Amino acid sequence: MIEVSNLTKRYGRTIAVNDLSFIVRSGHVTGFLGPNGAGKSTTLRMILGLHAPSSGTATVDGCECRSRRRGLRRVGALLDAGDMHGGRTAHNHLRFLARSNAIPRSRVDHVLREVGLTAAANRRIGDFSLGMRQRLGIAAALLGDPPTLLFDEPLNGLDPEGVLFVRGLLKRLATEGRTVFVSSHLMAEMEHTADRLIVVGRGALLADETVAEFAARGSRHSVEVRTDDPTTLVAALTAEGAQVTQAPDGLLTVTAVEAVRIAKIAAARGVLVHELTTRTGSLEQAFMELTGSSVEYATGEGA
């Protein structure tokens, strides 16, 4: 379990983390969301003892990480996939980490196999792609078989197969009873992977709830429609005040008009409807609405 209590970090006059409190429990994948500059990476570094808080505490299973010897056996983390010596091989990088934490050398081959890097074990890290570095960083986090794992943007640079691998890995680790805390800006992935979300903005807590509860915050509901005559239906719906967008595959997304009304409008014009599905608020929409005032660099007209 990770427990953050009244955590604050100041850099001069800038407050990066502002009186932040939350608990990350074992057995769940907990997503850590927030706009750029919201304080996510700073919070993760304070949890790991890499940055000292200005005030407040951050503990893992009741202890501060900096007080633990052989920390990789208690907490595994991936913070920056580029933070590795490019001249070392993947195998040697992990072997040095294992030796410094009294981890059996057999774990090196085990985690390389688990992340799909066995064939690249003796290649220099400097020759790795970003996706391969991400896999190696995940292997390092798993090296000590720790009960607590923290990942900062673990999907960066991964191909679709890699994304599926990480998604399955995070879920499996949580199923094993571990504490899994994942920072990400990919809303779709968090919707498919996380059980709970902690959302921050400008260093302060904005939400701490299940994915379903958070997504329900989205105020904009829509209806997805498929028809053989989208041109006629779009014109009719627009005349009724609806907002309609059409995807390349022909799917219509309609807002401001309910599904029952759409069906009546289509029937009145003799338009056959094949699909009519109401969608509630999405995770991405809820995130944008909640964090809109916390975005450090916002775009817009005249910007």
C-alpha positions in Angstrom: 0.0 0.0 0.0 1.2 3.5 -0.9 0.1 6.3 1.5 0.6 10.0 0.7 -0.3 12.4 3.4 -0.4 16.2 3.1 2.5 16.0 0.7 3.9 19.3 -0.5 6.9 20.2 -2.7 8.0 23.7 -3.3 10.7 24.9 -5.7 11.2 28.5 -4.7 7.9 30.3 -5.2 6.6 27.4 -7.3 4.4 24.8 -5.7 4.7 21.6 -7.6 2.7 19.4 -5.2 0.1 21.0 -3.0 -1.0 19.3 0.3 -1.7 16.1 -1.6 -3.2 13.0 0.2 -4.3 9.7 -1.2 -4.0 5.9 -0.7 -3.1 3.3 -3.4 -4.2 -0.1 -2.2 -3.0 -3.5 -3.3 -4.9 -5.7 -5.7 -5.8 -2.9 -8.0 -4.3 -1.0 -11.0 -4.5 2.6 -9.9 -4.1 5.2 -12.7 -2.4 8.5 -11.9 -3.7 11.2 -14.2 -3.2 15.0 -14.6 -2.2 17.6 -17.2 1.4 18.2 -18.0 2.9 20.0 -15.1 0.3 18.7 -12.6 3.0 17.3 -10.3 2.7 13.6 -11.2 6.4 12.8 -11.7 7.4 14.9 -8.7 4.9 12.9 -6.6 6.3 9.6 -7.8 9.8 10.7 -7.1 8.9 11.7 -3.5 7.2 8.4 -3.0 10.4 6.7 -4.0 12.6 8.9 -1.8 14.4 10.5 -4.8 13.0 14.0 -3.9 12.6 15.2 -0.4 9.1 16.7 0.3 8.9 20.3 1.7 6.3 18.9 4.1 4.1 15.8 4.5 4.9 12.2 4.1 4.9 9.4 1.5 5.3 5.8 2.6 5.1 2.3 1.1 3.8 -0.3 3.4 4.3 2.1 6.3 8.0 3.0 5.6 9.7 5.7 3.7 11.5 4.2 0.6 14.8 6.0 1.4 15.0 4.1 4.7 15.0 0.6 3.0 18.1 -1.4 2.2 17.9 -3.4 -1.0 14.9 -1.3 -2.1 14.3 -3.2 -5.4 13.0 -6.1 -3.4 10.3 -4.0 -1.9 9.5 -1.4 -4.7 10.1 -1.6 -8.4 9.8 1.5 -10.6 10.1 2.8 -14.1 10.4 6.5 -14.2 12.6 7.3 -17.3 13.4 4.7 -19.9 16.2 6.9 -21.2 18.0 6.9 -17.9 20.3 3.9 -18.6 24.0 3.7 -19.6 23.9 3.3 -23.3 27.3 1.4 -23.4 26.0 -1.5 -21.3 24.2 -4.5 -22.5 20.7 -5.2 -21.3 21.9 -8.3 -19.4 24.7 -6.4 -17.7 22.5 -3.5 -16.7 20.1 -5.9 -14.9 23.0 -8.0 -13.5 24.5 -4.9 -11.8 21.1 -3.9 -10.4 20.6 -7.5 -9.1 24.0 -7.6 -7.4 23.5 -4.3 -5.7 20.2 -5.5 -4.2 21.2 -9.1 -3.4 18.8 -10.4 -6.0 19.5 -13.9 -7.4 21.2 -13.7 -10.8 18.6 -16.1 -12.2 16.0 -13.2 -12.0 17.9 -11.4 -14.8 17.1 -14.0 -17.4 13.6 -14.5 -16.0 12.6 -10.8 -16.4 14.3 -10.5 -19.8 12.2 -13.4 -21.0 9.1 -11.9 -19.4 9.4 -8.6 -21.3 10.4 -10.3 -24.6 14.1 -9.2 -24.6 15.9 -12.5 -24.4 17.2 -12.2 -28.0 18.5 -8.7 -27.3 20.1 -9.5 -23.9 23.6 -8.9 -25.2 23.0 -5.8 -27.3 24.1 -2.4 -26.2 21.3 -0.3 -24.7 22.4 2.6 -26.8 21.2 0.7 -29.9 17.7 0.0 -28.4 14.6 1.7 -29.7 12.4 3.7 -27.2 10.0 0.7 -27.1 12.9 -1.7 -26.2 14.1 0.7 -23.5 10.6 0.8 -22.1 10.6 -3.0 -21.9 14.0 -3.0 -20.3 12.8 -0.5 -17.7 9.9 -2.7 -16.9 12.2 -5.6 -16.5 14.3 -3.6 -14.0 11.1 -2.8 -12.1 10.2 -6.5 -11.9 13.7 -7.7 -11.1 13.3 -7.9 -7.3 9.8 -9.4 -7.6 8.5 -6.5 -5.4 5.0 -6.2 -3.9 4.8 -2.6 -5.0 5.3 -1.2 -8.5 5.3 2.4 -9.9 5.3 3.2 -13.6 5.6 6.6 -15.2 4.2 6.6 -18.7 5.2 2.9 -19.4 3.4 2.9 -22.8 5.6 5.5 -24.5 7.2 4.2 -27.6 5.5 0.8 -27.6 3.9 -0.7 -30.6 0.4 -2.2 -30.4 1.7 -5.6 -29.4 3.8 -3.9 -26.6 0.7 -2.0 -25.4 -1.3 -5.2 -25.1 1.6 -6.8 -23.3 1.9 -4.0 -20.7 -1.9 -3.9 -20.3 -2.0 -7.6 -19.5 1.1 -7.4 -17.3 -0.3 -4.6 -15.1 -3.6 -6.5 -14.6 -1.8 -9.7 -13.8 0.5 -8.0 -11.2 -2.6 -6.5 -9.5 -4.4 -9.9 -9.6 -1.4 -11.3 -7.7 -2.1 -8.9 -4.9 0.5 -6.3 -5.7 0.2 -2.5 -5.5 0.3 -1.1 -9.0 0.5 2.7 -9.6 0.6 3.9 -13.2 1.0 7.5 -14.5 -0.3 7.9 -18.0 -1.7 10.5 -20.4 -3.5 7.9 -22.5 -7.1 8.0 -21.4 -8.2 5.0 -23.6 -5.5 2.8 -22.0 -6.5 3.8 -18.5 -10.1 3.1 -19.3 -9.1 -0.5 -20.3 -6.5 -1.1 -17.7 -7.1 0.8 -14.4 -9.5 0.0 -11.7 -9.2 3.3 -9.8 -8.0 6.7 -10.7 -6.2 9.5 -8.8 -6.4 12.8 -10.7 -4.4 15.8 -9.9 -4.2 19.4 -11.2 -1.6 22.0 -10.3 -0.3 19.6 -7.6 -3.7 19.2 -5.8 -6.1 16.3 -5.7 -9.1 16.6 -8.0 -10.5 13.1 -7.8 -9.9 9.7 -6.2 -12.5 7.1 -7.4 -13.2 4.1 -9.6 -12.9 4.5 -13.4 -16.6 4.1 -13.8 -17.4 6.8 -11.3 -14.9 9.2 -12.9 -16.2 8.6 -16.4 -19.7 9.3 -15.2 -18.6 12.8 -14.5 -18.7 13.5 -18.2 -21.7 15.7 -18.9 -21.9 15.2 -22.6 -23.9 12.2 -23.7 -24.1 11.0 -27.3 -25.9 8.6 -29.5 -24.2 6.5 -32.2 -26.2 5.8 -35.3 -25.7 3.7 -38.4 -28.0 4.0 -41.4 -28.0 3.4 -45.2 -28.9 7.1 -45.8 -26.7 9.2 -43.6 -27.1 12.3 -45.8 -30.9 12.5 -45.3 -30.7 11.7 -41.6 -27.9 14.2 -40.9 -29.9 17.0 -42.6 -33.0 16.1 -40.6 -31.2 15.8 -37.3 -29.4 19.1 -37.9 -32.7 20.8 -38.6 -33.9 19.6 -35.2 -30.9 21.2 -33.5 -28.7 18.1 -33.2 -24.9 18.2 -33.5 -23.7 15.4 -35.8 -20.3 14.2 -36.7 -19.6 11.4 -39.2 -16.7 9.0 -39.0 -15.0 7.6 -42.2 -16.8 4.3 -41.7 -20.2 6.1 -41.8 -20.9 6.0 -38.0 -22.8 9.1 -36.9 -22.3 10.5 -33.4 -25.2 12.7 -32.4 -25.5 15.0 -29.4 -28.3 17.3 -28.2 -31.0 14.9 -29.3 -32.0 11.7 -27.4 -32.1 8.3 -29.0 -35.9 8.0 -29.0 -36.2 11.3 -30.8 -33.6 10.2 -33.4 -35.6 7.1 -34.1 -38.8 9.1 -34.6 -37.1 11.5 -37.0 -35.6 8.7 -39.0 -39.0 6.9 -39.2 -40.8 10.1 -40.3 -38.4 10.4 -43.3 -38.4 6.7 -44.2 -34.7 6.2 -43.2 -33.7 2.8 -42.0 -31.6 2.7 -38.9 -29.3 -0.3 -38.2 -27.8 0.8 -35.0 -28.8 3.2 -32.2 -26.6 3.2 -29.1 -26.5 5.7 -26.3 -23.1 6.5 -24.9 -22.6 8.1 -21.5 -19.7 10.4 -20.7 -16.3 9.1 -21.6 -13.1 9.0 -19.4 -11.4 11.5 -21.8 -14.3 13.9 -21.7 -14.6 13.7 -17.9 -10.8 14.3 -17.6 -10.9 17.4 -19.9 -13.9 18.9 -18.0 -12.3 18.3 -14.6 -8.8 19.5 -15.4 -9.6 22.3 -17.9 -8.8 25.0 -15.4 -5.6 23.2 -14.3 -3.9 23.0 -17.7 -0.6 24.9 -17.6 -0.4 25.6 -21.4 -3.9 25.7 -23.0 -4.5 26.1 -26.7 -7.3 28.1 -28.3 -8.1 30.8 -30.7 -5.5 33.6 -30.7 -3.0 31.4 -29.0 
